Amino acid sequence: MSDGAQFRQVSPVRLYQRIVEQIEQAIVRGDLKPGQRLPSERELVTQFGASRPTVREALRVLESDGLVRSRPGDPNGPEILPYSSAGLTKQMTRLVQFDNVSMAELISFRMILDGSASSLAARLRSEEELSAMERTIAVMSEAIEEGYEEFSKADVAFHEAVAVASRNSLIEVCNQVVRGAVLALISDKVAHAHNSAALMRESLRHHQEVLEAIRTGDGLAAARISRRKLYEYYAGYVPENERGPLLALVEDEES
């Protein structure tokens, strides 16, 4: 027997996983596009040569992953959905809730992403993109009187506008995911805080400062302000003995 080759034990793959893989690959190749329909369940059973329960399990997994949507009583096959970061946000939130990722790690990652997005936006943004940021700031200001839910929507729109201006689609996606996970974990606390309006006004000032740095094209200042303001806003949700990585990001920008 040769001593050169080393093999690993193989793991059985369930049939429904093979069906999921084929449909996923068809979506990636562009053979299936958002809005199109998969064949009916009966037709899928015939095409895959699998049982109805197996096909149903594959469709359940695809729907859970946000790739398809089935409507009760609809005789047509499931609809292919456009890409959404919602599934990633849910997984990121679960990682924190199950203690696989700490809140400190999540917020420090957001500080890194926001700082990078703001820095790039200051250098690369167009006048149209700057105007989009200014509009979201105006909406944030008006939304303080309406309540946290409306304010949060405008807040999200501002960060999305900054991420778009960064010219980096991965920053856009990661920002959506991490920001969504953070908000999912603390938004209820902010909304019901006795000083909720004061927190929103403080957040608005932070965003205005970042916007001004982006407007003047000062990428270093935009990144520094973004990270510092996120630290000031979110540090209170992190145990004091875990704030080291967050503080290091702020101190690094100031050195």
N, C-alpha and C positions, 0 to 999 in steps of 0.2 A: 504493500500500500504506500502511495506517495505521501511524503511529509510536507509537500509544498502547498497543497490546496487545503484551505480551511472553509468549512461550510457551516451555515447556521440552520437551526431548526426552522421549518416553514410553519406558518400559521394559516389555518383554514380561513378562507374568505367566504362570507355568506353571499348567497346569490343576489340578494337585493342590493348589496354593495356594488356588484358588477353593473347592475342596471343604473344605479346612481352615477357611477363613473362614466358610463357611455353617454348619459344625458348631459352631464357636466361638460364632457369633452365636446359634445355637439354645440353647446352654448359658447364655449371658449373659441371654437373654430369659426363661429358665426353662422353655422348651419341653422341654429335656432336663435331667433332674435326677439327682444322684448316685444310683447304684444301678440306674438304667434302662439299657437296652441299645440300642445302635444296631442298625439292620437288619443282616442277614447281608451278607457281602461281595458275594455274588451280587446281592442286592436293591439294594445301594448302587450297583453297576455299572449296574443298570437305571435307578435313580432319577436318577443324575447324568449318564447317557449317556456315561460315560467307560470307558476300558479297565480291566481288572483291575489291571495294574501301576500305573496312575495312582491308583486307589483305595487300593491297598496302600501307596503312598508317602505319601498323605495320612494314613492311619491310623498309619503309622510316625511321622510328625511329631507327630501328636496324642498318641501314646503317649510320645514323647520329652519332650513338654511337660508330661506328667503329667495330661492331661485324660481319657484313656481307658486301659483295660487290656484286653489280649487274652490269652486263655489257650490254649496249644497244644492242639489237638484239640477245642476247645469249638465246637459247631455254632452257638451263638448269636453275635450280633454283639458287638463290644467293649462293655465296661461303662463308664459315665460315672463318673468318680471325684470325690470331694469335693475342695474346694480344699486345696492343700498348699503350704507355702513351700519345699519341698525343691528344686523347679526353680530358684527364685530364688537359693537358697543355693548351688547348684551353679554358677550363672552368676557369682555374686559371687566365689566361690572361684577360678574360672578367671580372672577379671579380675586378681586379685592374682598368681596363678601366671604369667600371661602378661605381667606388668609393666604392665598398663593402669592398675592402682590399686596404690598402695604399701601395705605393711603399716601404715605410720604413718597413712595416710588411713583405713584400715579401722578401726584401733583408736580413732582420734580420733572417728570417727563413732559407734562404739559408746559411747564416753564421753559424747557428746552425748545419745544416745538413752537410755542408762541413767540419766544425771543427770535428764533430763526426766521419765522414767517414775517415778523415785523421788520427785521433787518433787511430782508430781501425786498419787501414791499416798498420800503423807503427808497431803495435804489432803482426799482424796476417799474413801479406803478405808473399807470397812465392817468391823465386828467379825469377820464371817465371813471376809472376805478377809485380815484380819490373822491370824486363826487358821490359814488356809491357808499363809501365809508362815512362821509359827512351826513348823508341822508339817514343812515342807521343811528348815528349819534343823536340826530334830531328826534328820531322816533323814541330812542331810549329816554331822552329828557321828558317827552310827553307821557311816556308810559309809567313813570314813577307814580303818578296819581291814580293810574288804572290798576296797579297791583303787580306783584312779582311775575305772574305768568306772562303778561304782555311785555314786561321789561326783559325777561329772559329771552323771549323770541327775538327782540331787537339786539340783545347782546350777542346771541348766536349769529345773527345776520352780519354784525360787525366783524366778528372773527372769520366768518366765511369770506367776507369781502377782502380782508387782509390776506388770507390764505390764497385766494385766487390771484391777487396781485403779486404773490411770491413767485409765480410761474412754476410751481412745483406741485404736481398732482398728488404725490405721496404725502407731502405736508398737508394738503387739503384733506385727504382721507384720514390720516393719523390724527389730525386735529379734531375732526368730527368725532372720531371714536373716543379719544381720550377725554375731550370736553364733555361728550355725552355721558361717559361713565362717571366723571366727577359730579356732574349735575344730578345724575340719577341717585347718587349717594348722599348729597347734601342739600339739594334744592328744597326739600320739604322743611329742613331746619331753617333755611334762610327765609322761606315764604312765611313761616309762622313765628319768626323771631320778633321779640317785642320792639326791636329797632330796625325792622325790615326796610322802612323808607330811608332811614339814615344809611343803611348798607348799600341801597341802590344809588343814593346820591354820591356816596364815596366811590362806588364802582364807575359811575358816570364820569367823575373827575379823572379817574385812572385812564379811562378810554380816551378822553379828550387830550390828555397828555401824550398818549401813544400816537394819536392822530396828528398832533402838531409836529412830532418828530418825523413822522412819515411824510407830512406835507413839506417840511423843509429839506427832506432827503438825507437826514442824519440817521443812517442805519445803526450805528453804535448806540446812539441815544435811544432809538426806538426799541432796540433789544434790551437795553439796560432798564428802561422804564417799564417795559412789559414784564420782565422777570421780577423786578422789585414790587410792582403793584400786585402781581399774582401772589407773591409771597405774603404781602401784607393782608391780602383778602382771604387767603386760604390757610395760613399757618395755624390759625386758631382751631382748625379741624384736625390737626395732626398732633399727637402726643409730643410734649416738649422734648422728651429724650430721643425723638426720631426726626427732629427738624434739621439735623446736621447737613444732609445732602441738599435741602432746599436753601439753607443759609449759604452753603458753599457756592451755589450758583449765583446768588446775589453778590457775594463778596468777590467772586471771580470777575464779574462785570465791572465792579468798582475799582479793581486793582489796576 
